[in-house]
Amino acid sequence: MPYGAQQVSQYGLQCRFCGCVPAAETTFRGHRGMIVLMSFLHTKGPFCRDCGLAVFRDMTAKTLIGGWWGYFSFIATPVTVLINLTRRGKVASLAAPMPPPDGGPHRHPADPGAPLMARPIAIIGALVPVILILLVILVNVAGA
């Protein structure tokens, strides 16, 4: 099976990364703000539970730290994070990944790693808008 190819066995969808079952079809998104420009990223499934959680946590953490740095990105970043949070449930509710019973090609599922808000990059990224709002308030109070 070529990397990224969607394979369906008699047991349902197989994960695009590891080939394990069960898998769910979803897409996780990322956003990068760059003052005037911005870029939107995505990774399409299907994902098993572990690979899906790994992609969700990685893309969302990177969005939290790098998504705020643009005028329109200040709106696009929370929307992207909310979209990912709603799609997370599709993979989080799956059973533990296991090799396809028909012996098809598979690898070890990805390590999901630490939960999203246990990652320093996500914590710092979530604090960015709070700090910016506090700075605006401080400047307005000092100027009044």
Phi and psi in radians as a Rosetta constraint file:
Dihedral C 1 N 2 CA 2 C 2 CIRCULARHARMONIC -1.159 0.35
Dihedral N 2 CA 2 C 2 N 3 CIRCULARHARMONIC 2.641 0.35
Dihedral C 2 N 3 CA 3 C 3 CIRCULARHARMONIC -0.970 0.35
Dihedral N 3 CA 3 C 3 N 4 CIRCULARHARMONIC 2.272 0.35
Dihedral C 3 N 4 CA 4 C 4 CIRCULARHARMONIC 1.474 0.35
Dihedral N 4 CA 4 C 4 N 5 CIRCULARHARMONIC -0.092 0.35
Dihedral C 4 N 5 CA 5 C 5 CIRCULARHARMONIC -1.322 0.35
Dihedral N 5 CA 5 C 5 N 6 CIRCULARHARMONIC 2.448 0.35
Dihedral C 5 N 6 CA 6 C 6 CIRCULARHARMONIC -1.482 0.35
Dihedral N 6 CA 6 C 6 N 7 CIRCULARHARMONIC 2.185 0.35
Dihedral C 6 N 7 CA 7 C 7 CIRCULARHARMONIC -2.134 0.35
Dihedral N 7 CA 7 C 7 N 8 CIRCULARHARMONIC 2.329 0.35
Dihedral C 7 N 8 CA 8 C 8 CIRCULARHARMONIC -2.000 0.35
Dihedral N 8 CA 8 C 8 N 9 CIRCULARHARMONIC 2.173 0.35
Dihedral C 8 N 9 CA 9 C 9 CIRCULARHARMONIC -1.813 0.35
Dihedral N 9 CA 9 C 9 N 10 CIRCULARHARMONIC -3.135 0.35
Dihedral C 9 N 10 CA 10 C 10 CIRCULARHARMONIC -1.161 0.35
Dihedral N 10 CA 10 C 10 N 11 CIRCULARHARMONIC -0.172 0.35
Dihedral C 10 N 11 CA 11 C 11 CIRCULARHARMONIC -1.769 0.35
Dihedral N 11 CA 11 C 11 N 12 CIRCULARHARMONIC 0.152 0.35
Dihedral C 11 N 12 CA 12 C 12 CIRCULARHARMONIC 1.897 0.35
Dihedral N 12 CA 12 C 12 N 13 CIRCULARHARMONIC -2.887 0.35
Dihedral C 12 N 13 CA 13 C 13 CIRCULARHARMONIC -1.139 0.35
Dihedral N 13 CA 13 C 13 N 14 CIRCULARHARMONIC 2.550 0.35
Dihedral C 13 N 14 CA 14 C 14 CIRCULARHARMONIC -1.916 0.35
Dihedral N 14 CA 14 C 14 N 15 CIRCULARHARMONIC 2.571 0.35
Dihedral C 14 N 15 CA 15 C 15 CIRCULARHARMONIC -1.054 0.35
Dihedral N 15 CA 15 C 15 N 16 CIRCULARHARMONIC 2.386 0.35
Dihedral C 15 N 16 CA 16 C 16 CIRCULARHARMONIC -1.218 0.35
Dihedral N 16 CA 16 C 16 N 17 CIRCULARHARMONIC -0.384 0.35
Dihedral C 16 N 17 CA 17 C 17 CIRCULARHARMONIC -1.635 0.35
Dihedral N 17 CA 17 C 17 N 18 CIRCULARHARMONIC -0.786 0.35
Dihedral C 17 N 18 CA 18 C 18 CIRCULARHARMONIC -1.978 0.35
Dihedral N 18 CA 18 C 18 N 19 CIRCULARHARMONIC -0.258 0.35
Dihedral C 18 N 19 CA 19 C 19 CIRCULARHARMONIC 1.441 0.35
Dihedral N 19 CA 19 C 19 N 20 CIRCULARHARMONIC 0.042 0.35
Dihedral C 19 N 20 CA 20 C 20 CIRCULARHARMONIC -1.354 0.35
Dihedral N 20 CA 20 C 20 N 21 CIRCULARHARMONIC 2.860 0.35
Dihedral C 20 N 21 CA 21 C 21 CIRCULARHARMONIC -2.144 0.35
Dihedral N 21 CA 21 C 21 N 22 CIRCULARHARMONIC 2.722 0.35
Dihedral C 21 N 22 CA 22 C 22 CIRCULARHARMONIC -1.362 0.35
Dihedral N 22 CA 22 C 22 N 23 CIRCULARHARMONIC 2.863 0.35
Dihedral C 22 N 23 CA 23 C 23 CIRCULARHARMONIC -2.439 0.35
Dihedral N 23 CA 23 C 23 N 24 CIRCULARHARMONIC 2.728 0.35
Dihedral C 23 N 24 CA 24 C 24 CIRCULARHARMONIC -2.181 0.35
Dihedral N 24 CA 24 C 24 N 25 CIRCULARHARMONIC 2.510 0.35
Dihedral C 24 N 25 CA 25 C 25 CIRCULARHARMONIC -1.484 0.35
Dihedral N 25 CA 25 C 25 N 26 CIRCULARHARMONIC 2.074 0.35
Dihedral C 25 N 26 CA 26 C 26 CIRCULARHARMONIC -2.795 0.35
Dihedral N 26 CA 26 C 26 N 27 CIRCULARHARMONIC 2.975 0.35
Dihedral C 26 N 27 CA 27 C 27 CIRCULARHARMONIC -2.299 0.35
Dihedral N 27 CA 27 C 27 N 28 CIRCULARHARMONIC 2.253 0.35
Dihedral C 27 N 28 CA 28 C 28 CIRCULARHARMONIC -1.765 0.35
Dihedral N 28 CA 28 C 28 N 29 CIRCULARHARMONIC 2.510 0.35
Dihedral C 28 N 29 CA 29 C 29 CIRCULARHARMONIC -2.047 0.35
Dihedral N 29 CA 29 C 29 N 30 CIRCULARHARMONIC 2.722 0.35
Dihedral C 29 N 30 CA 30 C 30 CIRCULARHARMONIC -2.359 0.35
Dihedral N 30 CA 30 C 30 N 31 CIRCULARHARMONIC 2.813 0.35
Dihedral C 30 N 31 CA 31 C 31 CIRCULARHARMONIC -2.495 0.35
Dihedral N 31 CA 31 C 31 N 32 CIRCULARHARMONIC 2.438 0.35
Dihedral C 31 N 32 CA 32 C 32 CIRCULARHARMONIC -2.262 0.35
Dihedral N 32 CA 32 C 32 N 33 CIRCULARHARMONIC 2.112 0.35
Dihedral C 32 N 33 CA 33 C 33 CIRCULARHARMONIC -1.659 0.35
Dihedral N 33 CA 33 C 33 N 34 CIRCULARHARMONIC 2.472 0.35
Dihedral C 33 N 34 CA 34 C 34 CIRCULARHARMONIC -2.453 0.35
Dihedral N 34 CA 34 C 34 N 35 CIRCULARHARMONIC 1.174 0.35
Dihedral C 34 N 35 CA 35 C 35 CIRCULARHARMONIC 0.888 0.35
Dihedral N 35 CA 35 C 35 N 36 CIRCULARHARMONIC -1.295 0.35
Dihedral C 35 N 36 CA 36 C 36 CIRCULARHARMONIC -1.727 0.35
Dihedral N 36 CA 36 C 36 N 37 CIRCULARHARMONIC -0.674 0.35
Dihedral C 36 N 37 CA 37 C 37 CIRCULARHARMONIC -1.683 0.35
Dihedral N 37 CA 37 C 37 N 38 CIRCULARHARMONIC 2.970 0.35
Dihedral C 37 N 38 CA 38 C 38 CIRCULARHARMONIC -2.668 0.35
Dihedral N 38 CA 38 C 38 N 39 CIRCULARHARMONIC 2.764 0.35
Dihedral C 38 N 39 CA 39 C 39 CIRCULARHARMONIC -2.290 0.35
Dihedral N 39 CA 39 C 39 N 40 CIRCULARHARMONIC 2.505 0.35
Dihedral C 39 N 40 CA 40 C 40 CIRCULARHARMONIC -1.923 0.35
Dihedral N 40 CA 40 C 40 N 41 CIRCULARHARMONIC 2.383 0.35
Dihedral C 40 N 41 CA 41 C 41 CIRCULARHARMONIC -2.097 0.35
Dihedral N 41 CA 41 C 41 N 42 CIRCULARHARMONIC 2.765 0.35
Dihedral C 41 N 42 CA 42 C 42 CIRCULARHARMONIC -2.735 0.35
Dihedral N 42 CA 42 C 42 N 43 CIRCULARHARMONIC 2.656 0.35
Dihedral C 42 N 43 CA 43 C 43 CIRCULARHARMONIC -2.317 0.35
Dihedral N 43 CA 43 C 43 N 44 CIRCULARHARMONIC 2.062 0.35
Dihedral C 43 N 44 CA 44 C 44 CIRCULARHARMONIC -1.567 0.35
Dihedral N 44 CA 44 C 44 N 45 CIRCULARHARMONIC 2.578 0.35
Dihedral C 44 N 45 CA 45 C 45 CIRCULARHARMONIC -1.497 0.35
Dihedral N 45 CA 45 C 45 N 46 CIRCULARHARMONIC -2.833 0.35
Dihedral C 45 N 46 CA 46 C 46 CIRCULARHARMONIC -1.383 0.35
Dihedral N 46 CA 46 C 46 N 47 CIRCULARHARMONIC 2.669 0.35
Dihedral C 46 N 47 CA 47 C 47 CIRCULARHARMONIC -2.191 0.35
Dihedral N 47 CA 47 C 47 N 48 CIRCULARHARMONIC 2.503 0.35
Dihedral C 47 N 48 CA 48 C 48 CIRCULARHARMONIC -1.364 0.35
Dihedral N 48 CA 48 C 48 N 49 CIRCULARHARMONIC 3.066 0.35
Dihedral C 48 N 49 CA 49 C 49 CIRCULARHARMONIC -1.020 0.35
Dihedral N 49 CA 49 C 49 N 50 CIRCULARHARMONIC -0.882 0.35
Dihedral C 49 N 50 CA 50 C 50 CIRCULARHARMONIC -1.219 0.35
Dihedral N 50 CA 50 C 50 N 51 CIRCULARHARMONIC -0.778 0.35
Dihedral C 50 N 51 CA 51 C 51 CIRCULARHARMONIC -1.150 0.35
Dihedral N 51 CA 51 C 51 N 52 CIRCULARHARMONIC -0.690 0.35
Dihedral C 51 N 52 CA 52 C 52 CIRCULARHARMONIC -1.108 0.35
Dihedral N 52 CA 52 C 52 N 53 CIRCULARHARMONIC -0.768 0.35
Dihedral C 52 N 53 CA 53 C 53 CIRCULARHARMONIC -1.155 0.35
Dihedral N 53 CA 53 C 53 N 54 CIRCULARHARMONIC -0.632 0.35
Dihedral C 53 N 54 CA 54 C 54 CIRCULARHARMONIC -1.115 0.35
Dihedral N 54 CA 54 C 54 N 55 CIRCULARHARMONIC -0.779 0.35
Dihedral C 54 N 55 CA 55 C 55 CIRCULARHARMONIC -1.165 0.35
Dihedral N 55 CA 55 C 55 N 56 CIRCULARHARMONIC -0.786 0.35
Dihedral C 55 N 56 CA 56 C 56 CIRCULARHARMONIC -0.985 0.35
Dihedral N 56 CA 56 C 56 N 57 CIRCULARHARMONIC -0.882 0.35
Dihedral C 56 N 57 CA 57 C 57 CIRCULARHARMONIC -1.143 0.35
Dihedral N 57 CA 57 C 57 N 58 CIRCULARHARMONIC -0.719 0.35
Dihedral C 57 N 58 CA 58 C 58 CIRCULARHARMONIC -1.170 0.35
Dihedral N 58 CA 58 C 58 N 59 CIRCULARHARMONIC -0.886 0.35
Dihedral C 58 N 59 CA 59 C 59 CIRCULARHARMONIC -1.176 0.35
Dihedral N 59 CA 59 C 59 N 60 CIRCULARHARMONIC -0.664 0.35
Dihedral C 59 N 60 CA 60 C 60 CIRCULARHARMONIC -1.232 0.35
Dihedral N 60 CA 60 C 60 N 61 CIRCULARHARMONIC -0.718 0.35
Dihedral C 60 N 61 CA 61 C 61 CIRCULARHARMONIC -1.108 0.35
Dihedral N 61 CA 61 C 61 N 62 CIRCULARHARMONIC -0.748 0.35
Dihedral C 61 N 62 CA 62 C 62 CIRCULARHARMONIC -1.164 0.35
Dihedral N 62 CA 62 C 62 N 63 CIRCULARHARMONIC -0.588 0.35
Dihedral C 62 N 63 CA 63 C 63 CIRCULARHARMONIC -1.171 0.35
Dihedral N 63 CA 63 C 63 N 64 CIRCULARHARMONIC -0.720 0.35
Dihedral C 63 N 64 CA 64 C 64 CIRCULARHARMONIC -1.102 0.35
Dihedral N 64 CA 64 C 64 N 65 CIRCULARHARMONIC -0.615 0.35
Dihedral C 64 N 65 CA 65 C 65 CIRCULARHARMONIC -1.537 0.35
Dihedral N 65 CA 65 C 65 N 66 CIRCULARHARMONIC -0.572 0.35
Dihedral C 65 N 66 CA 66 C 66 CIRCULARHARMONIC -1.937 0.35
Dihedral N 66 CA 66 C 66 N 67 CIRCULARHARMONIC 0.039 0.35
Dihedral C 66 N 67 CA 67 C 67 CIRCULARHARMONIC -1.562 0.35
Dihedral N 67 CA 67 C 67 N 68 CIRCULARHARMONIC -0.299 0.35
Dihedral C 67 N 68 CA 68 C 68 CIRCULARHARMONIC -1.459 0.35
Dihedral N 68 CA 68 C 68 N 69 CIRCULARHARMONIC -0.141 0.35
Dihedral C 68 N 69 CA 69 C 69 CIRCULARHARMONIC -1.557 0.35
Dihedral N 69 CA 69 C 69 N 70 CIRCULARHARMONIC 0.910 0.35
Dihedral C 69 N 70 CA 70 C 70 CIRCULARHARMONIC -2.896 0.35
Dihedral N 70 CA 70 C 70 N 71 CIRCULARHARMONIC 2.833 0.35
Dihedral C 70 N 71 CA 71 C 71 CIRCULARHARMONIC -1.109 0.35
Dihedral N 71 CA 71 C 71 N 72 CIRCULARHARMONIC -0.944 0.35
Dihedral C 71 N 72 CA 72 C 72 CIRCULARHARMONIC -1.398 0.35
Dihedral N 72 CA 72 C 72 N 73 CIRCULARHARMONIC -0.333 0.35
Dihedral C 72 N 73 CA 73 C 73 CIRCULARHARMONIC -1.151 0.35
Dihedral N 73 CA 73 C 73 N 74 CIRCULARHARMONIC -0.405 0.35
Dihedral C 73 N 74 CA 74 C 74 CIRCULARHARMONIC -1.146 0.35
Dihedral N 74 CA 74 C 74 N 75 CIRCULARHARMONIC -0.373 0.35
Dihedral C 74 N 75 CA 75 C 75 CIRCULARHARMONIC -1.690 0.35
Dihedral N 75 CA 75 C 75 N 76 CIRCULARHARMONIC -0.704 0.35
Dihedral C 75 N 76 CA 76 C 76 CIRCULARHARMONIC -1.154 0.35
Dihedral N 76 CA 76 C 76 N 77 CIRCULARHARMONIC -0.588 0.35
Dihedral C 76 N 77 CA 77 C 77 CIRCULARHARMONIC -1.124 0.35
Dihedral N 77 CA 77 C 77 N 78 CIRCULARHARMONIC -0.925 0.35
Dihedral C 77 N 78 CA 78 C 78 CIRCULARHARMONIC -1.112 0.35
Dihedral N 78 CA 78 C 78 N 79 CIRCULARHARMONIC -0.572 0.35
Dihedral C 78 N 79 CA 79 C 79 CIRCULARHARMONIC -1.128 0.35
Dihedral N 79 CA 79 C 79 N 80 CIRCULARHARMONIC -0.769 0.35
Dihedral C 79 N 80 CA 80 C 80 CIRCULARHARMONIC -1.077 0.35
Dihedral N 80 CA 80 C 80 N 81 CIRCULARHARMONIC -0.758 0.35
Dihedral C 80 N 81 CA 81 C 81 CIRCULARHARMONIC -1.110 0.35
Dihedral N 81 CA 81 C 81 N 82 CIRCULARHARMONIC -0.737 0.35
Dihedral C 81 N 82 CA 82 C 82 CIRCULARHARMONIC -1.127 0.35
Dihedral N 82 CA 82 C 82 N 83 CIRCULARHARMONIC -0.697 0.35
Dihedral C 82 N 83 CA 83 C 83 CIRCULARHARMONIC -1.054 0.35
Dihedral N 83 CA 83 C 83 N 84 CIRCULARHARMONIC -0.806 0.35
Dihedral C 83 N 84 CA 84 C 84 CIRCULARHARMONIC -1.099 0.35
Dihedral N 84 CA 84 C 84 N 85 CIRCULARHARMONIC -0.700 0.35
Dihedral C 84 N 85 CA 85 C 85 CIRCULARHARMONIC -1.096 0.35
Dihedral N 85 CA 85 C 85 N 86 CIRCULARHARMONIC -0.681 0.35
Dihedral C 85 N 86 CA 86 C 86 CIRCULARHARMONIC -1.225 0.35
Dihedral N 86 CA 86 C 86 N 87 CIRCULARHARMONIC -0.585 0.35
Dihedral C 86 N 87 CA 87 C 87 CIRCULARHARMONIC -1.407 0.35
Dihedral N 87 CA 87 C 87 N 88 CIRCULARHARMONIC -0.334 0.35
Dihedral C 87 N 88 CA 88 C 88 CIRCULARHARMONIC -1.009 0.35
Dihedral N 88 CA 88 C 88 N 89 CIRCULARHARMONIC -0.655 0.35
Dihedral C 88 N 89 CA 89 C 89 CIRCULARHARMONIC -1.028 0.35
Dihedral N 89 CA 89 C 89 N 90 CIRCULARHARMONIC -0.542 0.35
Dihedral C 89 N 90 CA 90 C 90 CIRCULARHARMONIC -1.059 0.35
Dihedral N 90 CA 90 C 90 N 91 CIRCULARHARMONIC -0.703 0.35
Dihedral C 90 N 91 CA 91 C 91 CIRCULARHARMONIC -1.593 0.35
Dihedral N 91 CA 91 C 91 N 92 CIRCULARHARMONIC -0.560 0.35
Dihedral C 91 N 92 CA 92 C 92 CIRCULARHARMONIC -1.159 0.35
Dihedral N 92 CA 92 C 92 N 93 CIRCULARHARMONIC -0.457 0.35
Dihedral C 92 N 93 CA 93 C 93 CIRCULARHARMONIC -1.504 0.35
Dihedral N 93 CA 93 C 93 N 94 CIRCULARHARMONIC -0.065 0.35
Dihedral C 93 N 94 CA 94 C 94 CIRCULARHARMONIC -1.260 0.35
Dihedral N 94 CA 94 C 94 N 95 CIRCULARHARMONIC 2.725 0.35
Dihedral C 94 N 95 CA 95 C 95 CIRCULARHARMONIC -1.229 0.35
Dihedral N 95 CA 95 C 95 N 96 CIRCULARHARMONIC 2.886 0.35
Dihedral C 95 N 96 CA 96 C 96 CIRCULARHARMONIC -0.987 0.35
Dihedral N 96 CA 96 C 96 N 97 CIRCULARHARMONIC 2.427 0.35
Dihedral C 96 N 97 CA 97 C 97 CIRCULARHARMONIC -1.177 0.35
Dihedral N 97 CA 97 C 97 N 98 CIRCULARHARMONIC 2.507 0.35
Dihedral C 97 N 98 CA 98 C 98 CIRCULARHARMONIC -2.499 0.35
Dihedral N 98 CA 98 C 98 N 99 CIRCULARHARMONIC 2.726 0.35
Dihedral C 98 N 99 CA 99 C 99 CIRCULARHARMONIC -1.028 0.35
Dihedral N 99 CA 99 C 99 N 100 CIRCULARHARMONIC 2.612 0.35
Dihedral C 99 N 100 CA 100 C 100 CIRCULARHARMONIC -1.078 0.35
Dihedral N 100 CA 100 C 100 N 101 CIRCULARHARMONIC 2.334 0.35
Dihedral C 100 N 101 CA 101 C 101 CIRCULARHARMONIC -1.057 0.35
Dihedral N 101 CA 101 C 101 N 102 CIRCULARHARMONIC -0.376 0.35
Dihedral C 101 N 102 CA 102 C 102 CIRCULARHARMONIC -1.461 0.35
Dihedral N 102 CA 102 C 102 N 103 CIRCULARHARMONIC 0.100 0.35
Dihedral C 102 N 103 CA 103 C 103 CIRCULARHARMONIC 1.350 0.35
Dihedral N 103 CA 103 C 103 N 104 CIRCULARHARMONIC 0.314 0.35
Dihedral C 103 N 104 CA 104 C 104 CIRCULARHARMONIC -1.125 0.35
Dihedral N 104 CA 104 C 104 N 105 CIRCULARHARMONIC 2.992 0.35
Dihedral C 104 N 105 CA 105 C 105 CIRCULARHARMONIC -1.129 0.35
Dihedral N 105 CA 105 C 105 N 106 CIRCULARHARMONIC 2.434 0.35
Dihedral C 105 N 106 CA 106 C 106 CIRCULARHARMONIC -2.802 0.35
Dihedral N 106 CA 106 C 106 N 107 CIRCULARHARMONIC 2.854 0.35
Dihedral C 106 N 107 CA 107 C 107 CIRCULARHARMONIC -2.307 0.35
Dihedral N 107 CA 107 C 107 N 108 CIRCULARHARMONIC 3.110 0.35
Dihedral C 107 N 108 CA 108 C 108 CIRCULARHARMONIC -1.180 0.35
Dihedral N 108 CA 108 C 108 N 109 CIRCULARHARMONIC 2.369 0.35
Dihedral C 108 N 109 CA 109 C 109 CIRCULARHARMONIC -1.110 0.35
Dihedral N 109 CA 109 C 109 N 110 CIRCULARHARMONIC 2.753 0.35
Dihedral C 109 N 110 CA 110 C 110 CIRCULARHARMONIC -1.161 0.35
Dihedral N 110 CA 110 C 110 N 111 CIRCULARHARMONIC 2.652 0.35
Dihedral C 110 N 111 CA 111 C 111 CIRCULARHARMONIC -1.402 0.35
Dihedral N 111 CA 111 C 111 N 112 CIRCULARHARMONIC 2.078 0.35
Dihedral C 111 N 112 CA 112 C 112 CIRCULARHARMONIC -1.100 0.35
Dihedral N 112 CA 112 C 112 N 113 CIRCULARHARMONIC -0.380 0.35
Dihedral C 112 N 113 CA 113 C 113 CIRCULARHARMONIC 1.285 0.35
Dihedral N 113 CA 113 C 113 N 114 CIRCULARHARMONIC -2.891 0.35
Dihedral C 113 N 114 CA 114 C 114 CIRCULARHARMONIC -1.192 0.35
Dihedral N 114 CA 114 C 114 N 115 CIRCULARHARMONIC 2.618 0.35
Dihedral C 114 N 115 CA 115 C 115 CIRCULARHARMONIC -0.980 0.35
Dihedral N 115 CA 115 C 115 N 116 CIRCULARHARMONIC 2.758 0.35
Dihedral C 115 N 116 CA 116 C 116 CIRCULARHARMONIC -0.917 0.35
Dihedral N 116 CA 116 C 116 N 117 CIRCULARHARMONIC -0.915 0.35
Dihedral C 116 N 117 CA 117 C 117 CIRCULARHARMONIC -1.467 0.35
Dihedral N 117 CA 117 C 117 N 118 CIRCULARHARMONIC 0.185 0.35
Dihedral C 117 N 118 CA 118 C 118 CIRCULARHARMONIC -1.781 0.35
Dihedral N 118 CA 118 C 118 N 119 CIRCULARHARMONIC 0.052 0.35
Dihedral C 118 N 119 CA 119 C 119 CIRCULARHARMONIC -1.704 0.35
Dihedral N 119 CA 119 C 119 N 120 CIRCULARHARMONIC 2.185 0.35
Dihedral C 119 N 120 CA 120 C 120 CIRCULARHARMONIC -0.951 0.35
Dihedral N 120 CA 120 C 120 N 121 CIRCULARHARMONIC -0.678 0.35
Dihedral C 120 N 121 CA 121 C 121 CIRCULARHARMONIC -1.085 0.35
Dihedral N 121 CA 121 C 121 N 122 CIRCULARHARMONIC -0.649 0.35
Dihedral C 121 N 122 CA 122 C 122 CIRCULARHARMONIC -1.276 0.35
Dihedral N 122 CA 122 C 122 N 123 CIRCULARHARMONIC -0.677 0.35
Dihedral C 122 N 123 CA 123 C 123 CIRCULARHARMONIC -1.115 0.35
Dihedral N 123 CA 123 C 123 N 124 CIRCULARHARMONIC -0.832 0.35
Dihedral C 123 N 124 CA 124 C 124 CIRCULARHARMONIC -1.083 0.35
Dihedral N 124 CA 124 C 124 N 125 CIRCULARHARMONIC -0.770 0.35
Dihedral C 124 N 125 CA 125 C 125 CIRCULARHARMONIC -1.086 0.35
Dihedral N 125 CA 125 C 125 N 126 CIRCULARHARMONIC -0.648 0.35
Dihedral C 125 N 126 CA 126 C 126 CIRCULARHARMONIC -1.235 0.35
Dihedral N 126 CA 126 C 126 N 127 CIRCULARHARMONIC -0.439 0.35
Dihedral C 126 N 127 CA 127 C 127 CIRCULARHARMONIC -1.430 0.35
Dihedral N 127 CA 127 C 127 N 128 CIRCULARHARMONIC -0.307 0.35
Dihedral C 127 N 128 CA 128 C 128 CIRCULARHARMONIC -0.954 0.35
Dihedral N 128 CA 128 C 128 N 129 CIRCULARHARMONIC -0.926 0.35
Dihedral C 128 N 129 CA 129 C 129 CIRCULARHARMONIC -1.145 0.35
Dihedral N 129 CA 129 C 129 N 130 CIRCULARHARMONIC -0.581 0.35
Dihedral C 129 N 130 CA 130 C 130 CIRCULARHARMONIC -1.106 0.35
Dihedral N 130 CA 130 C 130 N 131 CIRCULARHARMONIC -0.793 0.35
Dihedral C 130 N 131 CA 131 C 131 CIRCULARHARMONIC -1.132 0.35
Dihedral N 131 CA 131 C 131 N 132 CIRCULARHARMONIC -0.731 0.35
Dihedral C 131 N 132 CA 132 C 132 CIRCULARHARMONIC -1.111 0.35
Dihedral N 132 CA 132 C 132 N 133 CIRCULARHARMONIC -0.720 0.35
Dihedral C 132 N 133 CA 133 C 133 CIRCULARHARMONIC -1.144 0.35
Dihedral N 133 CA 133 C 133 N 134 CIRCULARHARMONIC -0.738 0.35
Dihedral C 133 N 134 CA 134 C 134 CIRCULARHARMONIC -1.097 0.35
Dihedral N 134 CA 134 C 134 N 135 CIRCULARHARMONIC -0.667 0.35
Dihedral C 134 N 135 CA 135 C 135 CIRCULARHARMONIC -1.120 0.35
Dihedral N 135 CA 135 C 135 N 136 CIRCULARHARMONIC -0.725 0.35
Dihedral C 135 N 136 CA 136 C 136 CIRCULARHARMONIC -1.098 0.35
Dihedral N 136 CA 136 C 136 N 137 CIRCULARHARMONIC -0.751 0.35
Dihedral C 136 N 137 CA 137 C 137 CIRCULARHARMONIC -1.107 0.35
Dihedral N 137 CA 137 C 137 N 138 CIRCULARHARMONIC -0.773 0.35
Dihedral C 137 N 138 CA 138 C 138 CIRCULARHARMONIC -1.071 0.35
Dihedral N 138 CA 138 C 138 N 139 CIRCULARHARMONIC -0.760 0.35
Dihedral C 138 N 139 CA 139 C 139 CIRCULARHARMONIC -1.119 0.35
Dihedral N 139 CA 139 C 139 N 140 CIRCULARHARMONIC -0.720 0.35
Dihedral C 139 N 140 CA 140 C 140 CIRCULARHARMONIC -1.179 0.35
Dihedral N 140 CA 140 C 140 N 141 CIRCULARHARMONIC -0.688 0.35
Dihedral C 140 N 141 CA 141 C 141 CIRCULARHARMONIC -1.188 0.35
Dihedral N 141 CA 141 C 141 N 142 CIRCULARHARMONIC -0.732 0.35
Dihedral C 141 N 142 CA 142 C 142 CIRCULARHARMONIC -1.190 0.35
Dihedral N 142 CA 142 C 142 N 143 CIRCULARHARMONIC -0.549 0.35
Dihedral C 142 N 143 CA 143 C 143 CIRCULARHARMONIC -1.422 0.35
Dihedral N 143 CA 143 C 143 N 144 CIRCULARHARMONIC -0.265 0.35
